[in-house]
Amino acid sequence: MESNGKHVSLDRQQVNYQTGPIIWGEPGTDGQHSFYQLIHQGTKLIPCDLIGFCKPLSEFTDHHDLLMANLFAQAEALAFGKTAEELKAEGSPDFQTPFRVCEGNRPTNVILAEKLTPRAVGSLVALYEHSVFTQGAIWDIDSFDQWGVELGKVLATRIIPELQSSAEPKLKHDTSTNTLIGRYRSLRG
């Protein structure tokens, strides 16, 4: 995600298209109440990858089956949703039906690996690294520079001494950053 966030193409031209997805996730069913709602019924189409492992790492195989059932169910719900007609046929009250409609047709990949192993994790990392490179080539951007990240690091090296000094140094940042540093120093003790 951070590698492809660029606003200038390789030929130094301003781009007028999105140059990277926003990537986040949660293990198990934790994501259901934090971002799945946005994916199911939000106004922005958000492609997602659901990653599951067929063999559990713990002896709680019933729990693993519940997690995998939720993974498959989320994929099915994202693909097919539920229409107003289907909801009404199930007895949904008219006043509630519009809020319960899920359009479906949300782009989703389900990736199933045999077991969560270092090799499986490495394969997933390689898959996403290749995806980032391919996106960069298509979007005509450099996936391997990170000048925005570099700017943050340079600014952090200027702030570190201001946080670690026993004397109160004169802060030379914008008002917001100066206030945050001052608040941090006063609460740090």
Backbone as JSON, one array per atom type, in Angstrom:
{
  "sequence": "MESNGKHVSLDRQQVNYQTGPIIWGEPGTDGQHSFYQLIHQGTKLIPCDLIGFCKPLSEFTDHHDLLMANLFAQAEALAFGKTAEELKAEGSPDFQTPFRVCEGNRPTNVILAEKLTPRAVGSLVALYEHSVFTQGAIWDIDSFDQWGVELGKVLATRIIPELQSSAEPKLKHDTSTNTLIGRYRSLRG",
  "N": [[0.82, -1.18, 0.0], [1.87, 1.3, 0.88], [3.91, 1.58, -0.93], [2.94, 2.19, -3.49], [1.56, 4.57, -3.37], [1.46, 7.28, -5.0], [1.77, 10.5, -6.61], [2.83, 11.37, -8.93], [3.84, 10.41, -12.15], [6.23, 8.16, -13.78], [7.3, 9.71, -15.79], [7.28, 12.21, -14.71], [4.8, 13.47, -14.62], [1.73, 14.77, -13.33], [-0.55, 12.54, -11.85], [-3.92, 11.51, -12.47], [-5.46, 9.6, -11.28], [-6.3, 7.0, -8.96], [-3.64, 5.63, -7.12], [-3.21, 3.25, -5.65], [-4.41, 0.81, -3.34], [-6.17, 0.87, -0.18], [-5.1, -0.92, 2.51], [-6.09, -3.15, 4.99], [-6.88, -5.2, 7.81], [-8.2, -7.93, 9.78], [-7.86, -10.63, 12.09], [-9.76, -13.67, 12.03], [-13.15, -13.35, 13.11], [-13.12, -10.76, 13.97], [-13.09, -8.53, 12.29], [-15.68, -8.23, 11.4], [-17.35, -6.4, 12.71], [-16.02, -4.07, 12.48], [-15.17, -3.26, 9.9], [-16.43, -4.73, 7.87], [-19.07, -4.04, 7.45], [-18.88, -1.63, 6.04], [-17.77, -2.61, 3.67], [-19.81, -4.29, 2.74], [-22.18, -2.64, 2.47], [-21.43, -0.04, 1.96], [-20.83, 3.04, 0.1], [-18.62, 3.15, -1.51], [-16.9, 1.05, -3.67], [-15.13, -1.65, -2.55], [-12.69, -3.79, -3.11], [-11.84, -7.0, -1.78], [-9.68, -9.34, -0.08], [-10.06, -12.47, 1.28], [-8.57, -14.56, 3.52], [-7.93, -17.85, 4.31], [-7.23, -20.81, 6.27], [-6.97, -24.25, 5.95], [-6.26, -26.33, 7.72], [-6.34, -26.35, 11.18], [-4.35, -24.66, 13.71], [-4.64, -25.15, 16.35], [-6.08, -27.34, 18.86], [-8.75, -26.87, 18.93], [-10.84, -27.6, 16.93], [-13.55, -27.35, 16.32], [-14.04, -24.65, 16.79], [-12.39, -23.57, 14.84], [-13.73, -24.46, 12.56], [-16.04, -22.89, 12.78], [-14.96, -20.33, 12.36], [-14.05, -20.63, 9.72], [-16.48, -21.14, 8.46], [-17.65, -18.62, 8.72], [-15.87, -17.14, 7.13], [-16.39, -18.24, 4.55], [-19.1, -17.6, 4.4], [-19.09, -14.78, 4.47], [-17.82, -14.26, 2.04], [-19.75, -15.31, 0.3], [-21.94, -13.66, 0.91], [-20.89, -11.15, 0.15], [-20.62, -11.6, -2.57], [-23.24, -12.22, -3.51], [-25.17, -10.9, -1.99], [-28.34, -9.6, -0.78], [-31.56, -9.2, -1.88], [-34.31, -6.79, -1.83], [-36.68, -8.1, -2.38], [-36.07, -10.76, -1.69], [-35.64, -10.43, 1.04], [-38.19, -9.54, 1.9], [-39.66, -11.84, 1.32], [-38.69, -13.44, 3.29], [-39.87, -12.36, 5.44], [-39.13, -9.83, 6.35], [-39.77, -6.72, 7.9], [-41.46, -4.01, 6.28], [-40.59, -1.39, 6.91], [-37.99, -1.81, 7.66], [-36.66, -3.15, 5.66], [-35.31, -1.65, 3.46], [-32.93, -0.91, 4.71], [-31.65, -3.28, 5.16], [-30.98, -4.39, 2.75], [-28.47, -5.76, 0.74], [-26.34, -5.18, -1.84], [-24.56, -6.96, -3.08], [-22.32, -8.41, -5.49], [-19.75, -7.55, -4.92], [-16.35, -7.24, -5.35], [-14.33, -9.94, -4.54], [-11.7, -11.95, -3.35], [-11.03, -15.26, -2.41], [-8.64, -16.81, -0.64], [-7.28, -19.84, -0.03], [-5.19, -21.61, 2.01], [-3.3, -24.51, 2.88], [-2.3, -24.73, 5.55], [-1.38, -22.52, 8.2], [1.72, -21.61, 7.91], [5.26, -20.79, 8.03], [6.11, -20.89, 5.35], [3.69, -20.58, 3.95], [2.97, -18.0, 4.76], [5.15, -16.59, 3.68], [4.66, -17.08, 0.97], [2.28, -15.65, 0.64], [3.21, -13.05, 1.18], [4.98, -12.77, -0.99], [3.13, -12.92, -3.08], [1.65, -10.54, -2.68], [3.69, -8.65, -2.88], [4.4, -8.99, -5.57], [2.02, -8.2, -6.72], [1.98, -5.46, -6.01], [4.21, -4.53, -7.46], [3.3, -5.08, -10.09], [1.0, -3.45, -10.23], [2.27, -0.94, -10.01], [3.73, -0.91, -12.42], [1.63, -0.89, -14.29], [0.36, 1.51, -13.6], [2.35, 3.29, -14.18], [4.22, 4.23, -12.29], [6.78, 4.6, -9.74], [7.3, 1.98, -7.79], [9.23, 1.62, -5.91], [10.34, 3.81, -4.67], [10.06, 5.91, -1.79], [9.33, 8.61, -0.91], [7.58, 10.09, 0.68], [7.47, 8.63, 3.07], [10.14, 8.9, 3.76], [10.26, 11.68, 4.26], [8.75, 11.81, 6.64], [10.5, 10.4, 8.35], [12.77, 12.07, 8.39], [11.68, 14.36, 9.61], [11.01, 13.21, 12.08], [13.56, 12.7, 13.17], [14.31, 15.25, 13.83], [12.51, 15.85, 15.83], [12.93, 13.99, 17.89], [15.18, 14.74, 19.68], [13.92, 16.88, 20.94], [12.0, 15.65, 22.43], [13.48, 14.11, 24.17], [15.14, 15.75, 25.61], [16.2, 17.15, 28.72], [15.94, 19.77, 29.38], [13.61, 22.32, 28.41], [13.39, 22.63, 25.12], [13.35, 25.24, 22.62], [10.67, 25.09, 20.53], [10.31, 24.6, 17.06], [8.31, 24.14, 15.18], [5.18, 23.81, 13.39], [2.15, 25.2, 14.85], [0.37, 23.15, 15.68], [2.0, 20.79, 15.83], [3.92, 21.67, 17.69], [2.25, 22.01, 19.94], [1.37, 19.37, 20.36], [3.83, 18.11, 20.98], [4.52, 19.53, 23.3], [2.36, 18.8, 24.98], [2.77, 16.04, 25.14], [5.27, 16.0, 26.44], [4.58, 17.19, 28.92], [2.78, 15.35, 30.0], [4.2, 13.03, 30.04], [5.92, 13.06, 32.14]],
  "CA": [[0.0, 0.0, 0.0], [2.67, 2.52, 0.93], [4.83, 1.65, -2.06], [2.35, 2.72, -4.72], [0.87, 5.85, -3.16], [2.24, 8.31, -5.71], [0.98, 11.49, -7.35], [3.57, 11.74, -10.14], [4.23, 9.24, -12.94], [7.66, 8.04, -14.05], [7.73, 10.81, -16.66], [7.14, 13.45, -13.92], [3.49, 14.08, -14.86], [0.74, 14.58, -12.29], [-1.51, 11.5, -12.2], [-5.29, 11.87, -12.11], [-6.12, 8.36, -10.93], [-5.86, 6.43, -7.68], [-2.45, 4.8, -7.31], [-3.0, 2.26, -4.61], [-5.53, 0.49, -2.46], [-5.95, 0.96, 1.26], [-5.1, -2.32, 2.96], [-6.22, -3.38, 6.42], [-7.51, -6.49, 8.04], [-8.35, -8.46, 11.14], [-7.97, -12.09, 12.1], [-11.03, -14.25, 12.46], [-14.38, -12.58, 12.92], [-12.98, -9.42, 14.55], [-13.35, -7.5, 11.3], [-17.09, -8.12, 11.04], [-17.99, -5.22, 13.3], [-15.2, -2.87, 12.31], [-15.15, -2.76, 8.53], [-17.2, -5.51, 6.9], [-20.28, -3.27, 7.13], [-18.5, -0.7, 4.98], [-17.57, -3.37, 2.44], [-21.09, -4.83, 2.3], [-23.23, -1.69, 2.11], [-20.92, 1.31, 1.76], [-21.01, 3.61, -1.24], [-17.38, 2.96, -2.28], [-16.63, -0.35, -3.96], [-13.86, -2.0, -1.92], [-12.33, -5.19, -3.32], [-11.17, -7.55, -0.6], [-9.16, -10.7, -0.06], [-10.32, -13.23, 2.5], [-7.53, -15.59, 3.56], [-8.24, -18.88, 5.29], [-6.33, -21.96, 6.36], [-7.81, -25.44, 6.07], [-5.89, -27.11, 8.9], [-6.16, -25.45, 12.33], [-3.12, -24.79, 14.49], [-4.97, -25.56, 17.72], [-6.95, -28.53, 18.94], [-10.14, -26.43, 18.93], [-11.24, -27.69, 15.53], [-14.91, -26.83, 16.16], [-13.9, -23.19, 16.69], [-11.81, -23.3, 13.51], [-14.82, -24.65, 11.59], [-16.9, -21.71, 12.88], [-14.26, -19.24, 11.69], [-14.05, -20.88, 8.28], [-17.87, -20.94, 8.0], [-17.82, -17.17, 8.59], [-15.1, -16.7, 5.96], [-17.14, -18.62, 3.36], [-20.36, -16.86, 4.4], [-18.82, -13.39, 4.08], [-17.57, -14.28, 0.59], [-21.04, -15.53, -0.36], [-22.74, -12.43, 1.09], [-20.31, -10.1, -0.69], [-20.88, -11.93, -3.98], [-24.64, -12.3, -3.92], [-26.0, -9.98, -1.23], [-29.72, -10.0, -0.55], [-32.45, -8.19, -2.47], [-35.51, -6.44, -1.07], [-37.66, -9.16, -2.6], [-35.67, -11.91, -0.85], [-35.87, -10.07, 2.44], [-39.64, -9.54, 2.13], [-40.09, -13.25, 1.33], [-38.27, -14.0, 4.59], [-40.65, -11.72, 6.51], [-38.55, -8.56, 6.81], [-40.76, -5.65, 7.93], [-41.27, -3.02, 5.22], [-39.82, -0.23, 7.38], [-36.61, -2.23, 7.89], [-36.11, -3.78, 4.46], [-34.29, -0.88, 2.72], [-31.66, -0.86, 5.46], [-31.08, -4.61, 5.19], [-30.58, -4.8, 1.41], [-27.04, -5.79, 0.4], [-26.33, -5.3, -3.3], [-23.73, -8.04, -3.6], [-21.42, -8.07, -6.61], [-18.57, -6.89, -4.36], [-15.22, -8.08, -5.77], [-13.72, -10.62, -3.41], [-10.89, -13.15, -3.57], [-10.85, -16.14, -1.27], [-7.36, -17.52, -0.75], [-7.22, -20.93, 0.94], [-3.92, -22.32, 2.13], [-3.49, -25.73, 3.66], [-2.04, -24.49, 6.96], [-0.61, -21.31, 8.47], [3.12, -21.97, 8.12], [6.15, -19.75, 7.49], [6.09, -20.95, 3.88], [2.43, -19.99, 3.49], [3.07, -16.54, 4.96], [6.09, -16.12, 2.67], [3.97, -17.1, -0.32], [1.35, -14.51, 0.62], [4.01, -11.82, 1.03], [5.45, -12.73, -2.37], [1.96, -12.61, -3.91], [1.31, -9.12, -2.57], [4.81, -7.88, -3.44], [4.27, -9.04, -7.03], [0.85, -7.37, -7.04], [2.41, -4.06, -5.91], [5.06, -4.27, -8.63], [2.47, -5.08, -11.29], [0.21, -2.22, -10.2], [3.17, 0.17, -10.32], [4.02, -0.94, -13.85], [0.42, -0.48, -15.01], [0.07, 2.92, -13.31], [3.5, 4.08, -14.59], [4.81, 4.88, -11.11], [7.91, 3.87, -9.16], [6.89, 1.3, -6.56], [10.36, 1.38, -5.03], [10.76, 4.97, -3.89], [9.11, 6.21, -0.73], [9.74, 9.93, -0.44], [6.69, 10.51, 1.77], [7.96, 7.96, 4.28], [11.43, 9.53, 4.06], [9.98, 12.98, 4.88], [8.38, 11.55, 8.03], [11.7, 10.01, 9.1], [13.6, 13.27, 8.58], [11.02, 15.19, 10.63], [11.12, 12.52, 13.37], [14.91, 12.88, 13.73], [14.33, 16.6, 14.41], [11.65, 15.88, 17.01], [13.44, 13.11, 18.95], [15.9, 15.46, 20.73], [12.99, 17.73, 21.67], [11.28, 14.8, 23.37], [14.4, 13.49, 25.11], [15.9, 16.77, 26.32], [15.72, 17.45, 30.07], [15.54, 21.18, 29.32], [12.55, 22.55, 27.42], [13.95, 23.33, 23.97], [12.43, 26.09, 21.84], [10.11, 24.29, 19.45], [10.31, 25.36, 15.82], [7.4, 23.48, 14.25], [3.88, 24.47, 13.3], [1.47, 25.28, 16.14], [-0.2, 21.85, 16.04], [3.07, 19.89, 16.24], [4.47, 22.22, 18.95], [1.3, 21.72, 21.01], [1.42, 17.93, 20.62], [5.1, 17.83, 21.67], [4.38, 20.09, 24.65], [1.43, 17.96, 25.75], [3.47, 14.79, 25.4], [6.31, 16.24, 27.47], [3.95, 17.47, 30.23], [2.13, 14.14, 30.52], [5.19, 11.95, 30.15], [6.44, 13.1, 33.51]],
  "C": [[0.86, 1.24, 0.0], [3.55, 2.69, -0.3], [4.23, 2.33, -3.28], [1.58, 4.02, -4.52], [1.68, 6.99, -3.76], [1.3, 9.27, -6.43], [1.65, 11.94, -8.65], [4.0, 10.45, -10.84], [5.74, 9.24, -13.17], [8.17, 9.15, -14.97], [7.42, 12.18, -16.05], [5.82, 14.18, -14.15], [2.56, 13.79, -13.68], [-0.24, 13.5, -12.72], [-2.9, 11.94, -11.75], [-6.12, 10.62, -11.8], [-5.55, 7.86, -9.6], [-4.7, 5.49, -7.93], [-2.2, 3.88, -6.12], [-4.24, 2.04, -3.79], [-5.17, 0.82, -1.01], [-6.12, -0.45, 1.8], [-5.15, -2.37, 4.48], [-6.89, -4.71, 6.62], [-7.55, -6.85, 9.51], [-8.38, -9.98, 11.07], [-9.36, -12.53, 12.55], [-12.22, -13.36, 12.17], [-14.29, -11.17, 13.49], [-13.34, -8.31, 13.57], [-14.82, -7.28, 10.99], [-17.73, -6.84, 11.55], [-17.13, -3.97, 13.18], [-15.18, -2.37, 10.88], [-15.95, -3.57, 7.52], [-18.47, -4.76, 6.51], [-20.01, -2.3, 5.98], [-18.37, -1.43, 3.64], [-18.9, -3.86, 1.87], [-22.04, -3.76, 1.76], [-22.73, -0.27, 1.9], [-21.04, 1.76, 0.32], [-19.76, 3.51, -2.09], [-17.15, 1.47, -2.45], [-15.23, -0.68, -3.45], [-13.58, -3.48, -2.17], [-11.64, -5.74, -2.06], [-10.69, -8.97, -0.84], [-9.49, -11.3, 1.29], [-9.36, -14.41, 2.48], [-7.86, -16.58, 4.67], [-7.26, -20.03, 5.2], [-7.15, -23.19, 6.7], [-7.51, -26.27, 7.32], [-5.63, -26.16, 10.07], [-4.82, -25.69, 13.02], [-3.4, -25.25, 15.92], [-5.87, -26.79, 17.68], [-8.43, -28.15, 18.93], [-10.69, -26.41, 17.51], [-12.66, -27.19, 15.31], [-14.88, -25.31, 16.01], [-13.35, -22.81, 15.31], [-12.89, -23.44, 12.43], [-15.77, -23.45, 11.6], [-16.26, -20.51, 12.16], [-14.28, -19.41, 10.17], [-15.45, -20.73, 7.7], [-18.14, -19.45, 7.81], [-17.06, -16.63, 7.39], [-15.89, -17.0, 4.68], [-18.44, -17.82, 3.26], [-20.16, -15.4, 3.99], [-18.57, -13.32, 2.58], [-18.89, -14.43, -0.17], [-21.91, -14.27, -0.27], [-22.21, -11.3, 0.23], [-20.61, -10.35, -2.17], [-22.34, -11.74, -4.35], [-25.58, -11.35, -3.17], [-27.38, -10.53, -0.94], [-30.61, -8.86, -1.04], [-33.62, -7.89, -1.54], [-36.56, -7.53, -1.2], [-37.35, -10.39, -1.74], [-35.95, -11.63, 0.62], [-37.36, -10.1, 2.78], [-40.18, -10.96, 2.18], [-39.72, -13.93, 2.64], [-39.01, -13.34, 5.75], [-40.06, -10.43, 7.04], [-39.64, -7.49, 6.82], [-40.43, -4.57, 6.9], [-40.4, -1.85, 5.67], [-38.33, -0.55, 7.51], [-35.91, -2.7, 6.62], [-35.06, -2.94, 3.73], [-32.92, -0.86, 3.4], [-30.93, -2.2, 5.42], [-30.6, -5.09, 3.81], [-29.06, -4.71, 1.27], [-26.97, -6.08, -1.09], [-25.58, -6.52, -3.81], [-22.85, -7.52, -4.71], [-20.23, -7.25, -6.13], [-17.36, -7.77, -4.67], [-14.44, -8.63, -4.58], [-12.89, -11.8, -3.9], [-10.89, -13.96, -2.3], [-9.58, -16.94, -1.54], [-7.34, -18.57, 0.35], [-5.85, -21.58, 0.88], [-4.17, -23.54, 3.0], [-3.37, -25.45, 5.16], [-1.22, -23.21, 7.1], [0.82, -21.72, 8.86], [3.99, -20.81, 7.65], [6.16, -19.73, 5.96], [4.82, -20.31, 3.32], [2.46, -18.47, 3.63], [4.02, -15.94, 3.93], [5.46, -16.07, 1.29], [2.99, -15.94, -0.43], [2.1, -13.2, 0.47], [4.49, -11.68, -0.4], [4.31, -12.38, -3.32], [1.67, -11.11, -3.88], [2.45, -8.23, -3.06], [4.71, -7.85, -4.97], [3.09, -8.17, -7.48], [1.22, -5.89, -7.02], [3.27, -3.69, -7.12], [4.23, -4.15, -9.9], [1.6, -3.82, -11.35], [1.07, -1.02, -10.57], [3.49, 0.24, -11.81], [2.82, -0.46, -14.67], [0.16, 1.01, -14.82], [1.22, 3.85, -13.69], [4.08, 4.91, -13.43], [5.93, 4.01, -10.57], [7.49, 3.28, -7.82], [8.01, 1.23, -5.53], [10.93, 2.63, -4.4], [9.67, 5.28, -2.88], [9.46, 7.56, -0.11], [8.84, 10.47, 0.66], [7.12, 9.9, 3.09], [9.27, 8.6, 4.72], [11.22, 10.89, 4.74], [9.6, 12.79, 6.35], [9.57, 11.18, 8.89], [12.59, 11.2, 9.38], [12.99, 14.16, 9.67], [11.12, 14.54, 12.01], [12.49, 12.71, 13.99], [15.07, 14.28, 14.31], [13.54, 16.67, 15.71], [12.22, 15.08, 18.17], [14.21, 13.88, 20.02], [14.98, 16.37, 21.55], [12.18, 16.93, 22.68], [12.2, 14.29, 24.47], [15.17, 14.49, 25.96], [15.32, 17.0, 27.71], [15.31, 18.92, 30.16], [14.44, 21.31, 28.26], [13.12, 23.31, 26.24], [12.89, 24.21, 23.31], [11.98, 25.26, 20.64], [9.93, 25.14, 18.21], [9.42, 24.7, 14.76], [6.15, 24.34, 14.09], [3.2, 24.41, 14.67], [0.94, 23.93, 16.6], [0.89, 20.9, 16.56], [3.7, 20.37, 17.55], [3.56, 21.88, 20.12], [1.32, 20.23, 21.37], [2.69, 17.55, 21.39], [5.02, 18.33, 23.1], [3.47, 19.25, 25.52], [2.09, 16.63, 26.1], [4.47, 14.96, 26.53], [5.68, 16.46, 28.85], [3.33, 16.23, 30.82], [3.08, 12.98, 30.73], [5.77, 11.89, 31.55], [7.9, 13.35, 33.61]]
}
